[in-house]
Amino acid sequence: MHTQAGLLVVESLSKNFGGHQAVDQVSFALQARAIGGLIGPNGAGKTTLFNCLTGFMKPASGRVLLDRVSISGRSSSAVFAAGLARTFQIPRPFPEMTVLENVMVAPRGQAGERFWANWLQPRQVAQQERKTQESARYWLNFVGLSSLEHEPARILSGGQRKLLELARVMVAQPKIVLLDEPGAGVNPALLDQIVDKVRALNAQGTTFLIIEHNMDLVASLCNPVMVMAQGRLLMSGPADSVLNDPRVVDAYLGSPA
């Protein structure tokens, strides 16, 4: 099989639940530094696709390549370590930990995670802890939450939780970030802030793939836009041509998938 070029390449990915084909032979390539949009009616298979890409579910068939290396069937932590990070539609921070502590738990491969390192390499552990804290503070400042770093995460609004989650994944310096409905339940001012941060990160080299129902956000932010309907990839292309395509209008306004 000839592999397409791209930072994230998905080849003939399928996932079924009993007789229901949730993801059906989906193939696409997302280039480095793109902000891809994934749209489609509820039940189209978007979240299942995200789950298969990020190791939360194992696909029935097909494969996923990140930077030309297969991450198919790996655990979610191995996929994260390879450089693919994901935020959730409803972020769940550790409520009683501070905002800063929530960001500090994210980095991969910290020496302190190996319990014996605390005795054998205390200096290395302390040094890494300082670096992690510096990095966490940098990203909290970047998303505009610095003033809340010592507050428990439970006080954050829905939009602030999405900004916190963005800071958490960025500490790990991922190659690509999958955002699951960043616009859901967020007030317009905070949504503008989230969009600005995604644009800024993208300008610095981070690639994004975004599930979103807010078509204004998709039209202004995403290229390419990929459309799923009934588990299949219906089409992919620039936002203006995709969003005006009769098949896309039909997928949204026709019978629900």
Summary of the structure (lengths in Angstrom):
residues: 257
radius of gyration: 19.0
end to end distance: 30.2
largest distance: 64.2
contacts: 829
relative contact order: 0.18
helix: 41%
strand: 24%
